[in-house]
Amino acid sequence: MQTEEKITTLDGLIEAVEKYGMLMFWDEERLSAWTLSGINFNAMWSLREQAVNSKRVIYGKYALKKATFVSKSAFPYLAALRRDGYDFDSLSDEGRVPNREALVMNAVGNTRAPSYKLGQSLGIKGFDAAVTSLQYKTYLCLQFKKSYMGTALLCRPEDEFGYDYVRSAYSLTQEQCVQKIKELCPGLSAFNEAELKKLLAPAV
């Protein structure tokens, strides 16, 4: 990007997410909010929390197991694709949910659960891996508790953004979802062919 396009404000960060569709927060080598940043790390960290809590973008570990912003226009197609049309309860009813992921989702419920405290209270092996997997599958997103270097809060996207919105692309085929994601996410050009194959496939 040109110097005048560097991210320095909240609106600038949100505009970059909307422009690229999917934008990792931190990656030193490829397209990310950090490589587009015109401010220092602490300032960008603060903008990240403001952007996420504004609910103008959706945030979680949606790419390469790294924290990633997804535009609101692209998220329903990503959710429909990654979930293969299954809500979590339906997936669980079919016995296709790892036990540790079921424990995490049951503990989160329809609230905002502080990730660190939840991990301590559940005391299950592989908690972090389960949380990452649930984010990648789009069953969880993140918000932040308003504090210095805010605490990550685990949430269901449906509770934060609305059931009808999150599941609005469930009627589409996988191919249609992939096409819409490609149209809405030019930032996918940052990923190689093997990464794209995984990113644009069901995760359940």
C-alpha positions in Angstrom: 0.0 0.0 0.0 1.1 3.6 -0.5 2.1 5.6 2.6 -1.2 7.5 2.7 -3.1 4.2 2.8 -1.3 2.9 5.9 -3.5 1.9 8.8 -3.4 4.6 11.5 -7.0 4.9 12.7 -9.9 2.7 13.7 -11.8 3.5 10.4 -8.6 2.8 8.5 -8.4 -0.7 10.0 -12.0 -1.5 9.3 -11.7 -0.2 5.8 -8.7 -2.5 5.2 -10.7 -5.5 6.5 -13.6 -4.6 4.2 -11.2 -4.1 1.3 -9.4 -7.5 1.7 -12.3 -9.5 3.2 -9.9 -11.7 5.3 -7.0 -10.0 6.9 -4.7 -11.6 9.5 -3.9 -9.4 12.4 -0.2 -10.3 12.7 2.1 -11.7 10.0 5.4 -10.2 9.4 5.9 -11.7 5.9 2.6 -11.4 4.1 -0.5 -9.2 4.0 -1.8 -8.5 7.5 -3.0 -5.6 9.6 0.6 -5.4 10.9 2.3 -5.1 7.5 -0.2 -2.5 6.5 0.2 -0.6 9.8 1.6 2.9 10.0 1.6 2.9 13.8 3.5 1.1 16.6 2.5 -2.3 17.9 0.7 -1.1 21.1 -1.4 1.4 19.1 -2.3 -1.3 16.6 -3.1 -3.7 19.4 -5.5 -1.1 20.8 -7.1 -0.5 17.4 -7.6 -4.3 17.0 -9.7 -4.3 20.2 -11.7 -1.3 19.2 -12.4 -2.7 15.8 -13.5 -6.1 17.2 -15.7 -4.5 19.9 -17.3 -2.2 17.4 -18.9 -5.3 15.8 -18.0 -3.8 12.4 -15.8 -6.8 11.7 -15.6 -10.4 13.0 -12.4 -11.7 14.6 -11.0 -15.1 15.4 -8.5 -17.7 14.3 -9.9 -18.1 10.9 -6.8 -18.4 8.8 -3.7 -20.6 9.4 -4.7 -20.9 13.1 -3.9 -17.1 13.3 -6.1 -14.3 14.5 -7.9 -13.0 11.5 -10.4 -10.2 10.8 -13.2 -11.2 8.5 -15.5 -8.6 6.9 -19.2 -8.8 7.8 -20.1 -9.3 4.1 -17.9 -12.4 3.8 -18.5 -14.1 7.1 -21.8 -15.8 6.4 -20.3 -17.5 3.4 -17.3 -18.6 5.4 -19.5 -20.0 8.1 -21.7 -21.9 5.7 -18.6 -23.4 4.0 -16.6 -24.2 7.1 -19.6 -25.7 8.9 -20.9 -27.5 5.8 -24.3 -26.2 6.8 -24.2 -27.7 10.3 -25.0 -25.8 13.4 -22.9 -27.0 16.4 -25.8 -28.9 18.1 -26.6 -30.8 14.9 -23.0 -31.7 14.5 -22.9 -32.9 18.1 -26.0 -34.9 17.7 -24.3 -36.9 14.9 -21.4 -37.6 17.1 -19.0 -35.6 15.1 -17.7 -33.3 17.8 -14.5 -34.0 19.8 -15.4 -34.2 23.5 -13.1 -31.3 24.5 -14.8 -29.0 21.9 -18.2 -30.0 23.3 -17.0 -29.1 26.8 -15.8 -25.7 25.6 -19.0 -24.9 23.7 -21.2 -26.0 26.6 -19.2 -23.8 29.0 -19.4 -20.8 26.7 -23.1 -21.2 26.3 -24.7 -17.9 25.1 -22.5 -15.7 27.2 -19.1 -14.1 26.7 -16.6 -16.3 28.5 -13.1 -15.1 29.4 -10.8 -17.6 27.6 -8.1 -17.7 30.3 -10.5 -18.3 33.2 -12.5 -20.8 31.2 -9.4 -22.8 30.5 -8.5 -22.8 34.1 -12.0 -23.8 35.3 -12.4 -26.6 32.7 -8.9 -28.0 33.2 -9.0 -30.1 30.1 -6.0 -31.2 28.1 -5.8 -29.5 24.7 -8.1 -26.5 25.7 -6.2 -24.1 23.5 -6.3 -26.4 20.5 -10.0 -26.9 21.0 -10.7 -23.2 21.1 -8.6 -22.7 18.0 -10.5 -25.5 16.2 -13.9 -24.0 17.2 -12.9 -20.6 15.9 -11.6 -22.1 12.6 -14.9 -23.9 12.2 -16.6 -20.5 12.8 -18.5 -21.7 15.9 -16.7 -19.2 18.1 -15.5 -15.6 17.6 -13.7 -13.2 19.9 -14.6 -10.0 21.7 -12.5 -8.2 24.3 -13.1 -7.1 27.8 -12.5 -3.4 28.1 -9.3 -3.2 30.0 -5.6 -2.6 29.3 -4.5 -5.2 26.7 -8.0 -6.6 27.0 -9.0 -10.1 28.0 -10.2 -12.2 25.1 -13.8 -13.3 25.4 -15.1 -16.4 23.7 -18.5 -15.9 22.1 -20.8 -17.6 19.6 -21.1 -15.5 16.4 -24.9 -16.0 16.5 -25.1 -14.3 19.9 -23.0 -11.4 18.9 -24.2 -10.8 15.3 -27.6 -12.5 15.1 -28.7 -16.0 14.1 -30.3 -15.0 10.8 -27.2 -13.1 9.6 -24.6 -15.7 10.5 -26.6 -18.5 8.9 -27.9 -16.5 5.9 -25.8 -18.5 3.4 -26.6 -22.0 4.6 -28.8 -22.6 1.6 -25.9 -22.2 -0.8 -23.7 -25.0 -2.1 -20.1 -25.3 -1.2 -19.1 -24.1 -4.7 -21.4 -21.0 -4.4 -19.9 -20.2 -1.0 -16.3 -20.5 -2.4 -17.1 -18.3 -5.3 -18.6 -15.6 -3.0 -15.7 -15.8 -0.7 -13.3 -15.3 -3.6 -15.3 -12.3 -4.8 -15.4 -10.7 -1.4 -11.9 -11.6 -0.1 -9.1 -10.4 -2.5 -6.8 -10.7 0.5 -6.8 -14.5 -0.2 -4.1 -13.7 -2.8 -1.7 -13.7 0.2 -2.0 -17.5 0.6 -0.4 -20.2 -1.5 -2.3 -22.9 -3.3 -2.1 -25.5 -0.5 -3.3 -22.9 2.1 -6.1 -21.8 -0.2 -7.3 -25.4 -0.7 -7.6 -25.8 3.1 -9.1 -22.3 3.7 -11.8 -22.9 1.1 -13.0 -26.2 2.3 -15.4 -27.5 5.0 -13.8 -27.8 8.4 -16.2 -30.2 10.1 
